[in-house]
Amino acid sequence: MAGNLVITLRGALAALANHQRTSRHALNALLGNAFRFAGRPTTAAIHGWADRRDEVTGLIDGLLDTTTDLLTRTSGLNRNDRVVAIHTTLLATPLLTGLAAGCADVRITESTEADALIRHLYCSDLPHLGAHQGIEETAQALRAWSAEALTRTLAAFRDTGLSGHDFPKNFADQVRENYRASYQRFSESVPEFRLWSGLGTRSDPDAMLTRHLTTSTAIRSPLLAVGHPDAAESLVTSVLSARFPEGHMVTRVPLQDVHATVEEQLRDPLDVTDDHYISRHVPGTAHMVLLDDVEDLFATITTNRPTYLDEIVLFQDIAAALNCELAVVIATRALEPNIPSRFPVITLG
């Protein structure tokens, strides 16, 4: 259950540098304040990486090592955010280093395309783990993301003389392999990395729910658990207990009104205030809402309101913006066939 922002490079660097003031200022100076949320990244975010690559990568390595050391004294959601920030940085660093190396001998100028490229590199969601995506799938997704980023870079800086000859033919493959090597190195000191590797591509409910809850997807999307609601609650409780022993809570909410909005359904059980704050939320605690389709209404709700799951995503986004990170599992006995594939589904035995 990691925050939305830590799966972007900008958010991940900000999270890593949060308690490391000297390194934060030095890195921001080199990259043109690329991860200050008050402004927008500029071409300095590429210039700095290209012109002073050793300093940039040295500072990032220092942030990674210090944050990894801090994990021994961190628990709960704070730990989860830091682990995902480390993983995001490992995904992005080989890509930015490779792009900067190719751009080292050209003069990069401001343009609409260049601005869009920098925002894409620093502010877009990077490939990330989830219920249906393990380490190998993430590595392959990074390869595709890197190939697209290279194409966009060549287009943005085509007037500078930059060409594909400035980059290795197997550029995207190199990014993927560098990520794999970094991931393997950090697996020695980050237990969650070993956990994710051990889960591999397993599609059993326990593995899928564990990936969902320990990565960035839990507070970004509801998960559908198809089977008996009691089995869903048992699974959710066992995984939360294993992954968040320091503190977790499950709020079980029966689906009883096909016409109620998501906020109306959750207002009383979560004690939601008029300004959307979740009063029942305990900071640092993994909070799961189990929507129990006890009266088999879920199919009717999603048929009559195709945007229902998107309404849950919006509720989660608002909650996260108020520091009330919330995971949602919908326990239903039958699955409506028109559920969009972007929503993870697990089938209980």
N, C-alpha and C positions, 0 to 999 in steps of 0.2 A: 504494500500500500504506500507507494511513493508519490510525491507531489508531481503535478502536471509539468512544472517547469524543468525538472531535472532530466528530462529526456531530450532537451535541446542543449546544444553546446553552450550557449550563453547561460542558461539556467544551471547547468552542471558545474561550470567554472565558478559561478557566483556561489553555489552551495559549498564547493570545496574551499573557496577562499574566504568564506564567511567569518571564520575566527582566526584568519592569518593575514592581518592587516598589511604588514610590510610586503608580502608576496602579492597580495591583491593589488596594491597601488602600483607595484613595479610591473606586473603583468598588464594591468589596464593601460599604463603609460605606453608600453610596447605595442599594444594592439589597438590604440586609439579609443580607449574606453569601450571596448567591444562588448563587455558584459555589465555595463552600467545601465540599469533598466530605465533611467531617466532619459536616455538618448537613443540613438540608433547606431548600429555598427556602420563604419565607413570603410573605404578601401584601405585605410591604415590597418585594418584587421588582417589584410593579406600582406601589405607592405612589411609590417612588423615581423610577421612569421617568415617572410622571404629574406629580409635584410639582416635579421638578428635571430635566426632560427635556433641557434644553440642556446641563447638566453631564454627564449620563449619555452622551448622544450624542457630546459633545465628547471625553470620555475614551475611548469606543469608537473614534471616528475616530482618536484619537492612537495607540491600540493597533494598529489596522489599518495606519496609515502606518509606524509604527516596525517592525512585523513585516515589512511589505513591503520596507523598506530592508534588513532583516536577511537577506532571501532571497539577496542578492548574496554573502553570506558563509556560506551554509548549503547543504548537499548531502545526497544520499541520503534516508533515511527521515525524518530530522529536517525536511528541507525539505518533503517530501511532507505530513507532519503539519501544518506551518504553513500550507501552501497550502490544504489542505482546511479548516483552522480558519478561515482568512480567508473562504473561500466559504460556510461554514456561518453565519458572523456576518452576511455580506451577505444571506443568506436570512432570518435571524431579525430583524434590526434593523428593517426597515420594518414587519414585523408587530407587534412589541412597541411600536414608536413609535405606530402607528395605534391599537392597543388602549388604550395609556396616554392618548392624546389624548381618546378617547371617555370614559374613566373619570375624567378630570381633575376633574369637578365633583361626584362622588359620594363618599360615605364608604364605603370598602371595609372589611369586617369579616371576621374569621376564621370559616371554616366548613369542613365536610368537603368541600363542592363547590369552594370557593375553593382549598383546599389541593390538591385533585386537579387543578384547572386550572393552578395555578402549577407543579406537578411536571410536568404535561404540556408546558407551554410551555418549561420549562428543561431537562427531563431526557429527553424523548422524541426519538427519531431524527427529524431534519428530512428533507424530500425531498433526495435526493442523487444525484449522477451515478453511472453504472455502465455495464457492458457494453452494456445495452440501453436506457439512458436518457441522452440528451444534454442540452444546455442547454435547448432548447425544451421537451422533455418535463419537465425539472425545473421550469421556470417554470410550466408548467400544473399540475404536482403541488403546487407552492407555493400556487397560487391555491386549489386544493381544500382544502389543509391550513389556509389562512387562513380560508376560509369556515367550516370546522368549528370552528376556534379561536374565531371570533366567536360562533358559536352557543353554545359552551361558556361563554364569558365572560358572555353575557347570562343564561344559566341560573344560573351561579354567583353572580351579583350582582343577581338579579331583585328581591330585597327592598330594594335601595338606591334603587330608582327608575330604574335604568339600563334603557334601551330601545334598540331598533334605530335610533330617531331621533337617538341620540347619535353615530352613525357614518354615513359616506357610504354611499349606496345601492350604489355600486360598490366597496365596501371591499376585497374580495378582488382585484379588478382593479387597484386602486391599489397594493396590496402587490406584486403581480406586476410591474407596470411600474417601481416604485421599485427592485426587485431587478434588473431588466434594466438600468436606468440605472447602478446601482452596479457591476454586473458589467462593463459596457462601460467604465466609468471605470478600473477596476482592470486591465482587459485591457492597458492601456497600459504597466503596470509589472510584471505577473505573466505570464511566458511561458506557464505552464500554462493560464491562462485563454484565451490566444490559441490554444493547441493544442486545447483542448476545443471552442472555437468553430469552428475549422477542421475538426474531425471531424464536426461537425453531427450529423445522424442517420444517418451512414454505417453500414452493417451488414456491411462486409467484415471478415474476421478480424483484420487488423492494427488497424483502428480500434477494434473492439470490445475486443480484448485491451489496447490502450493505455488506453482509458477504464477498463477493469477495474483495471489495475495502478496507474494514477496517481490514482485516487480512493479511496473508503473501502471498496469492496466486496471487494477482493482478500483481506483477512485475515478476512473475515466469511463467506465462502462459497466453495466450490470452483467452478471453471469447467470445463465439459465441452467438449473439443475433439474433434469427430467427424471422423475421417480417419486417415491413416497416422500412427502414433506418431512416426516420424522427422520428418514435416512439422510435428507439434505442437512437438517439441523445437526445431526450427529457428526456428519463429515465436516461441516463448517467449524463446529466447536473443537473437534480433535485437531484440525489443521491450525486453527488459531492458537490453541493451547501449546502446540509444538513450536510454532514460529514466533509467537508473541507471549511468552510465559510471564513477562513483566506486567502485562495488562492488556486485556481485551474484553469486549462486551458484544453480545448478540441481542438485537432487538427483533423479536418475531412479530410481524404485522400481518394479520389475515387480510386477503383481498376480498372485500365484501360489497363494494359498490362499483358497478361498471362505469358510472358517470363521474365519479370523483376524480379530481386532478391528483397528480402525484403528491403535491404539497398538502392537499386536503387529506389524503390517505395517511401521510406521515406526520402531520402537524401535532396531533395529540400524543401518539406513541413516542415521538422524539422531543416533544415540548418545543416546537419551532416558534420563535418569536415573530412579530410582524416584520422585522428587518431581516428575516430568514436565518437568524442565528439558531443553532441547535443547542438548546440549553442542557440536554442530557449528555452532550459530548464531553469527554474527559480528555484534556490535552495530553498528547503522547500515547493515548490508548488506541489500539486498533478496534474500530467500531464497525460492525457488520450489521446491516439490516437484512433480515430474511423475510421476503415477501412470500407469504404462505398462501398458495392457491387452493385453500381448503374447500372452497365451494365450486372449483373447476370453472372459474370465471375468466381465466387469463386469455383463452382463445377468443372469447367474446370481446374482451377489452381490446385486444390487438387487432381484431377484425374491424371493429367499429372505429378504432382510433389507431391508424397505422403508425402514428408518431409517438405512441405511448413510451416505447423504450428510449426514444430521443428525449422525451420529457424527463425521464429518470437521469439521463446523462446531464441535462441542464441543471437538475436539482443537485447532482453531485458536483458539478462545476461551481455552482454558487456556494455550496458548503465548503469546498476546498478553498475558495477565495476568502472565506471567513475563518480559515484554519480549523475547519471541522471536517477533516477528511473522512469520507464515508464510503465503504464498500457495500454493494447491493447484490444479493443473490435472490433469484426468483425460483421458488420451488414449485414445480407444476408436474402433474401426472402425465400430461400429454403436450406435445410441442406443436404449435401452430406452424404449418409448413412454409409460410411466407416470411418467417423471421429473417431479416438481413444477415448475411454471413459475417458481418463485422462484429456481431455480438457472440461471445464465446458460449458454447453449449457443452455440458458434460452429462453423460447418461449414467444414472446410478443403477447398481445391480438389484 
